């Protein structure tokens, strides 16, 4: 059996970092992921997907990413349930992230720019012909013909 999820989206708010009684970090966050099609009015819609990440990746996410940051999530779908204060059973479906890739900085700039670190590979990248930042469009839809896709 296979339960694998890969998402790329923007954080809808700053991650909510908490610690368990045993001191284990856990961060809850919601990703806005654009749908690949438009609605009847021709507008793009998004899905808002609840995610959770544990331990060091949770701390890193909370420290380095904020509302609007572009991240990639690799994980699995998990469902759980609990009884709320009224005694009713509440079911929760969420993505448990195995890893979170930072595709933006906290300020919403691209990962290659504005991070304050010098990049010794900058001369190599400027000569490679790939000077353009692929995430510069801030997640706006791009037009790709179906014939251009490898699958």
FIMI-312288 format. One line per 10 residues: number of its first residue (from 0); for each residue x, y, z of N, C-alpha, C, O. Coordinates in steps of 0.2 Angstrom, whole numbers, plus 2048, in hexadecimal, padded with zeros to 3 digits. Each point is the difference from the previous one (the first is absolute). Layout:
<nodes>
NUM) X,Y,Z,X,Y,Z,X,Y,Z,X,Y,Z; ... $
</nodes>
This chain:
<nodes>
0) 804,7FA,800,7FC,806,800,804,806,800,806,800,802; 7F8,806,7FB,803,806,800,7FC,806,802,7FB,800,7FE; 808,804,806,7FD,806,803,806,805,800,803,801,804; 7FD,803,7F6,805,805,7FF,7FD,806,7FD,7FC,800,7FC; 806,806,807,7FD,806,7FE,806,805,7FE,805,801,805; 7FB,803,7F6,805,805,7FE,7FC,806,7FF,7FC,800,7FB; 805,806,808,7FD,806,7FF,804,806,800,806,800,803; 7F9,805,7F9,803,806,800,7FB,805,801,7FB,801,7FC; 806,804,809,7FB,805,801,803,805,804,805,800,802; 7F6,805,800,802,806,804,7FD,7FF,807,7FA,7FE,801 $
10) 80A,804,804,7FD,800,807,7FB,805,801,801,806,7FE; 7F9,7F8,805,7FA,805,800,801,804,807,7FD,806,800; 807,7F8,804,802,804,806,807,7FD,803,802,7FB,7FE; 801,809,807,806,7FD,803,7FE,7F9,803,7FB,7FF,803; 80A,7FD,7FC,7FF,7F9,804,7FF,801,807,803,804,803; 7F9,7F7,800,7FF,800,807,804,7FB,803,7FF,7FA,800; 806,808,803,805,7FB,803,7FE,7FF,808,7FF,805,804; 801,7F5,7FE,7FF,7FE,807,804,7FA,802,804,7FE,7FB; 7FD,801,80B,804,7FA,802,7FB,7FC,805,7FC,802,803; 805,7F7,7FC,7FD,7FB,804,802,800,807,806,804,801 $
20) 7F7,7F9,803,803,800,807,807,7FD,801,803,801,804; 7FE,7FB,7F7,807,7FD,800,805,804,7FC,806,7FE,800; 7F8,808,7FE,805,805,7FD,801,7FF,7F8,805,802,7FE; 7F6,7FA,7FF,801,7FF,7F9,7FC,805,7FC,7FB,802,802; 809,802,7FA,7FD,805,7FC,7FB,7FE,7FB,801,7FA,7FC; 7F9,809,803,7FB,7FF,7FB,7FE,806,7FD,7FE,805,804; 801,7FC,7F5,7FE,806,7FD,7FA,7FE,7FC,800,7FC,7FB; 7FB,808,806,7FA,7FF,7FB,800,806,7FC,801,806,802; 7FD,7F9,7F7,800,805,7FB,7FB,7FE,7FB,7FE,7FA,7FF; 7FF,80B,7FD,7FC,7FF,7FB,803,803,7F9,803,805,800 $
30) 7FD,7F6,7FB,802,802,7FA,7FB,802,7FB,7FB,7FC,800; 805,80A,7FC,7FC,801,7FB,803,7FE,7FA,805,802,7FE; 7F8,7F9,7FE,802,7FD,7FA,7FC,801,7FB,7FA,7FE,800; 808,805,7FA,7FC,802,7FB,7FE,7FA,7FC,804,7FB,7FF; 7F6,805,7FF,7FD,7FB,7FC,802,801,7F9,802,805,7FE; 7FF,7F5,7FE,803,801,7F9,7FB,802,7FB,801,800,7FA; 7F9,801,808,7FA,802,7FB,7FD,806,803,800,802,806; 7FC,802,7F5,7FC,805,802,7F9,7FF,801,7FD,7FB,7FE; 7FF,809,806,7F9,7FE,801,7FC,803,7FA,803,802,7FC; 7F6,7FE,805,7FC,802,7FA,801,807,7FF,7FF,802,7FA $
40) 803,802,80A,801,807,7FF,807,802,7FE,802,806,7FF; 802,7F5,800,807,800,7FD,805,802,805,806,802,7FF; 7F8,7FE,808,805,801,805,803,7FA,803,7FD,7FB,800; 809,806,802,804,7FB,803,7FE,7FF,808,7FF,805,803; 800,7F5,7FF,7FE,7FF,807,806,7FC,803,805,7FE,7FD; 7FB,802,80A,805,7FD,804,7FD,7FB,805,7FA,801,802; 809,7FA,800,7FE,7FC,805,805,801,806,805,802,800; 7F8,7FE,806,803,802,806,801,7F9,804,7FB,7FE,803; 80B,800,7FE,802,7F9,802,803,801,807,806,803,800; 7F8,7FA,805,803,800,807,805,7FB,800,800,7FA,7FD $
50) 806,808,806,806,7FC,800,803,800,807,7FF,805,804; 805,7F6,7FE,804,800,806,807,7FD,7FF,800,7FC,7FC; 804,807,807,807,7FE,800,803,7FF,807,7FF,805,804; 806,7F7,7FD,802,7FE,807,808,802,800,803,800,7FB; 7FF,800,80B,807,801,803,804,806,7FC,7FD,805,800; 809,7FA,7FE,804,805,7FE,7FD,804,7FA,800,806,7FF; 7FD,7F6,7FC,7FD,803,7FA,7FB,805,802,7FE,805,7FD; 7FE,7F9,809,7FB,805,802,803,806,803,7FD,806,7FE; 808,7FA,805,804,806,803,802,804,7FA,800,806,800; 803,7F7,7FB,803,803,7FB,7FB,804,7FC,800,806,7FE $
60) 7FA,7F7,801,7FA,803,7FC,7FE,806,804,7FF,805,7FD; 800,7FA,809,7FE,806,804,805,806,800,7FE,806,800; 808,7F8,800,805,805,801,802,804,7F9,802,806,800; 7FD,7F6,7FB,802,803,7F9,7FB,801,7FB,801,804,7FB; 7F9,7FA,806,7FA,801,7FC,7FB,804,803,7FE,7FF,806; 7FE,805,7F6,7FA,803,803,7FB,801,7FB,800,7FD,7FB; 7FB,806,807,7FA,801,7FC,802,802,7F8,804,805,800; 7F9,7F7,7FB,802,802,7F9,806,7FC,7FE,801,801,7FA; 803,7FC,80A,806,7FD,7FE,7FE,7FA,7FB,7FB,7FC,802; 809,803,7F9,7FF,7FA,7FC,804,7FA,802,806,800,801 $
70) 7F6,7FA,801,804,7FA,802,7FE,7FA,7FC,7FA,800,7FE; 80A,7FB,802,7FE,7FA,7FE,800,7FB,805,804,800,805; 7F7,7FC,7FB,7FE,7FB,805,800,7F9,7FE,7FD,7FE,7FA; 807,7FD,809,800,7F9,7FE,7FE,7FC,806,803,801,805; 7F7,7FC,7FA,7FE,7FC,806,7FA,7FB,7FF,800,7FD,7FA; 7FC,802,80A,7FA,7FB,800,7FA,803,802,800,804,805; 7FA,7F9,7F9,7FA,802,803,7FE,7FC,806,802,7FA,800; 7FC,809,805,7FE,7FD,806,7F9,802,803,7FF,806,800; 7FD,7F6,802,7FA,802,803,800,7FE,808,803,7FA,801; 7FA,80A,803,7FF,7FE,807,7FA,803,802,7FD,804,7FD $
80) 801,7FA,809,7FA,802,803,801,801,808,804,7FE,803; 7F8,807,800,800,801,807,7F9,802,802,7FC,803,7FB; 802,7FD,80B,7FA,803,803,801,807,802,804,802,804; 7F8,802,7F9,800,808,802,7FD,801,807,7FE,7FB,803; 802,80B,7FF,7FD,802,806,7F9,7FE,801,7FD,7FF,806; 7FF,801,7F5,7F9,7FE,800,7FF,7F8,800,7FA,7FE,800; 80B,7FF,800,800,7F8,7FF,7FF,7FD,7FA,7FF,7FA,7FF; 801,80B,7FB,7FF,7FD,7F9,807,7FE,7FE,805,803,801; 7FB,7F8,7FB,806,7FE,7FC,802,804,7FA,7FB,802,7FC; 80B,801,804,802,804,7FB,805,7FC,7FC,805,7FE,803 $
90) 7FA,802,7F6,805,7FD,7FC,805,805,7FD,7FD,806,7FD; 809,7F9,802,805,805,7FD,804,7FC,7FB,802,7FA,801; 7FF,809,7F9,804,7FD,7FB,805,806,7FF,7FF,805,7FF; 808,7F8,801,805,805,7FF,806,7FD,7FD,800,7FA,7FF; 805,80A,7FE,806,7FD,7FD,805,800,806,801,806,803; 802,7F5,7FE,806,7FF,805,806,801,7FB,801,7FB,7FD; 803,80A,804,805,801,7FC,806,7FC,802,802,801,806; 802,7FC,7F6,806,7FD,801,806,805,7FF,805,800,804; 7FA,804,7F7,804,806,7FF,7FD,806,7FD,7FB,7FF,7FD; 808,807,805,7FD,806,7FD,806,804,7FD,805,801,803 $
100) 7FA,800,7F7,805,804,7FC,7FF,807,800,7FA,802,7FE; 80A,802,803,7FF,807,800,802,803,7F9,805,800,7FE; 7F6,802,7FF,800,803,7F9,800,808,800,801,803,7FA; 7FF,800,80C,7FF,807,801,804,802,806,801,7FB,804; 800,80B,7FD,803,802,807,7FA,803,804,7FA,800,7FD; 806,801,809,7FB,802,804,7FC,807,7FD,7FA,800,801; 80A,804,7FC,7FD,806,7FE,7FD,7FF,7F9,7FD,805,7FD; 803,7F5,800,7FD,7FF,7FA,804,801,7FA,7FE,7FF,7FA; 809,802,807,804,801,7FB,802,7F9,7FE,7FF,7FB,803; 804,804,7F7,803,7FA,7FD,805,7FD,805,804,804,803 $
110) 7FD,7F5,7FD,805,7FD,804,807,802,7FE,805,800,804; 7FC,803,7F6,807,802,7FE,802,807,801,805,802,800; 7F6,802,802,801,807,801,7FE,802,807,7FB,7FD,803; 809,808,800,7FE,803,806,801,7FC,806,7FD,802,805; 807,7F9,7FB,800,7FC,806,806,802,804,801,7FD,806; 803,808,7F8,806,803,804,806,7FB,800,805,802,803; 7FB,7F9,7F9,806,7FC,800,803,800,7F9,7FD,801,7FB; 80A,7FF,805,803,801,7FA,800,7F9,7FD,800,7FB,803; 7FF,805,7F6,800,7F9,7FC,806,800,7FC,801,803,7FB; 804,7F8,807,806,7FF,7FC,7FE,7FD,7F9,805,800,7FC $
120) 7F5,7FE,803,7FF,7FD,7FA,7FD,805,7FB,7FD,7FE,7FB; 802,808,807,7FD,805,7FC,803,801,7F9,7FC,801,7FB; 80A,7FE,804,803,801,7FA,7FF,7FA,7FB,7FF,800,7FA; 800,7FA,809,7FE,7FA,7FD,7F9,801,7FD,7FF,7FE,7FA; 7FD,804,80A,7F9,800,7FE,7FE,806,7FB,7FC,7FF,7FC; 808,806,805,7FF,805,7FB,803,7FE,7F9,7FE,803,7FB; 806,7F9,804,803,7FD,7FA,7FC,7FA,7FD,801,7FE,7FB; 7FA,800,809,7FD,7FA,7FE,7FA,801,7FC,7FD,7FB,7FC; 801,80B,803,7FA,802,7FC,7F9,7FF,803,7FB,801,7FD; 806,7FE,80A,7FA,7FF,804,7FF,805,805,7FF,7FF,806 $
130) 802,808,7F8,800,805,805,7F9,802,802,800,803,806; 7FB,7FB,7F7,7F9,801,802,7FE,7FC,806,801,7FA,800; 7FC,809,805,7FD,7FD,806,7FA,7FC,7FE,7FB,804,7FE; 804,7F6,802,7FA,7FD,7FE,7FA,801,804,7FA,7FF,7FF; 807,804,808,7FB,801,804,7FE,807,801,7FC,802,804; 807,802,7F8,7FF,808,800,7F9,802,7FF,7FE,805,802; 7FE,7F7,7FA,7F9,802,7FF,7FB,7FF,806,7FA,801,7FF; 809,7FD,807,7FC,800,806,7FA,7FB,7FF,7FB,801,803; 806,7FA,7F9,7FB,7FB,800,7FA,801,7FB,7FB,7FC,800; 806,809,7FC,7FB,802,7FB,800,7FA,7FB,805,7FD,7FF $
140) 7F5,801,7FE,800,7FB,7FB,804,801,7FA,801,806,7FE; 802,7F5,7FF,804,801,7FA,7FC,7FC,7FB,7FD,7FB,801; 804,807,7F9,7FD,7FD,7FA,804,7FA,7FD,806,802,7FE; 7F9,7F8,803,803,7FB,7FD,7FC,7FB,7FC,7FB,7FE,803; 806,801,7F7,7FC,7FC,7FC,800,7F9,802,806,7FE,802; 7F5,7FE,7FE,800,7F9,802,805,7FC,7FC,803,7FB,802; 7FF,807,7F7,805,7FD,7FC,807,800,803,804,7FC,7FE; 7FD,80A,806,807,801,803,801,7FC,806,806,7FF,802; 7F5,7FE,801,801,7FC,806,803,7F9,7FE,7FE,7FD,7FC; 806,800,809,803,7FA,7FE,7FC,7FA,802,802,7FA,7FF $
150) 7F8,807,804,7FC,7FA,802,7F9,802,7FE,7FB,7FB,801 $
</nodes>
